[in-house]
Amino acid sequence: MSDGLPARRASMALLEAVLERDRTLEEAIAESVSMRDLEPRDRGFARLTVLTVLRHLGQIDSLIGGYMERPPVGRAQRALNILRIGIAHLLFLKTPAHAAVDAAVTLAKQERLDSMAGLINAVLRRATRDGADLLAVQDAERLNTPGWLWQDWIAQYGEETTRAIARGHWIEPATDLTVKTDIDHWVDVLGAQKLTESSLRLPDSTDVTQLPGFAEGAWWVQDVAATLPARLLGDVAGLHVLDLCAAPGGKTAQLIAAGATVTAVDRSKPRLNRLSENLTRLGMTAEIVTADAVQYRPPEPVAAILLDAPCSATGTLRRHPEIAQRRGPADIAKLAALQKRLITAAAEMLAPGGCLVVATCSLQQAEGPALYRHALSVPGLIADPIRPEEVPEIPEAVTQDGWMRSHPGLWDDKGGMDGFFAMRFRKQM
């Protein structure tokens, strides 16, 4: 049986890749030889450790800062990640104190940080004694949310909703599935919770490839919030629909299941390969085009377009907490400029009277309400307000202006949801 040290060493390497080399967690895991060498249980423990550190990084670093006169520098910075892991285990994952402290000290020595081992031991023993009390008086929502995000959210949502969003990021998100047909059957078979007429939520985290219905292509993984934009196109049966920036294909599958003929466009060949694999498993077909959606034009204008634009993805922080550390205001400005170009391009592809739904998985002002105001100035586009009754599961997500925004603070009694912004337009006749 593993002593946990290989998993902790892998966790340390993953944190370094994310926080120091700007990798996403999934990229870091895919590139990690040490993760591949772990037993499945240890691999899961390492991943959970890193997610816990990233979700509570502000709190953890505040505690460490209170225990140390100055942070480690140079190569000794590796000791900081060992401390972060140790505190995550002690205070958030409830690892027995002796195991967490001893493992951290041993790891430091194995990493040739003998000079830091005493400090690591002292800090973690102090955290064992008074860390829980200090956590209890921290402003956890504020500490775990970088200032650039906090300021943007406070300005948009107010403090109450901002704090609800921040709390939503601490919860391990459930796995949602979208089913082709017969939702009630799959709710029973999988012991799941029915969310909508096509979405269900699994009771536990699991390897979905081993579940009934996976091999048969009866369903696909898709957060319930991610299903909403495609629904806003209305009845697409028999229509030719462009799915712009389509990969990895969850919305493409939705549109096909609803009876549309779909052209899926994305600039990334690897991501389109994944889309193609997903559609094959589901027994679905689509025209797949590798192209930049800004430059692409269909042979003739189409009746409906779904544009799920590249964005900061701050609406998915509960799944990808590293985004808070990897993004910043400059990234938002660059992405918003791209989104505006994509909307203009989409308007040129749309037939008169056609419907355009634009979505981003972002919580930011520039990638939501400000984008809506810009779209109103795009030649040929007329706002087609979304009505609360179109999303009866969360009518409160629809604003008076007629756009929709979900966020992780919604459905807190059901386990939350990702953050999505969506707006709808028609092409002038």
Secondary structure as UniProt FT lines:
FT   HELIX           5..21
FT   HELIX           25..31
FT   HELIX           33..36
FT   HELIX           40..55
FT   HELIX           57..67
FT   HELIX           74..76
FT   HELIX           77..87
FT   HELIX           88..92
FT   HELIX           97..110
FT   TURN            111..112
FT   HELIX           114..137
FT   HELIX           140..143
FT   HELIX           147..168
FT   TURN            169..170
FT   STRAND          176..179
FT   HELIX           183..190
FT   STRAND          193..194
FT   STRAND          199..201
FT   HELIX           208..210
FT   TURN            212..217
FT   STRAND          219..221
FT   HELIX           224..227
FT   HELIX           228..231
FT   TURN            232..233
FT   TURN            237..238
FT   STRAND          240..244
FT   TURN            247..248
FT   HELIX           250..257
FT   TURN            258..259
FT   STRAND          261..266
FT   HELIX           269..282
FT   STRAND          287..290
FT   TURN            293..295
FT   STRAND          302..308
FT   HELIX           314..316
FT   TURN            317..319
FT   TURN            321..322
FT   HELIX           323..326
FT   HELIX           329..349
FT   STRAND          350..360
FT   TURN            366..368
FT   HELIX           369..375
FT   TURN            376..377
FT   TURN            379..380
FT   STRAND          381..383
FT   HELIX           388..390
FT   TURN            392..393
FT   HELIX           395..397
FT   TURN            400..401
FT   STRAND          404..406
FT   TURN            408..415
FT   STRAND          420..427
//
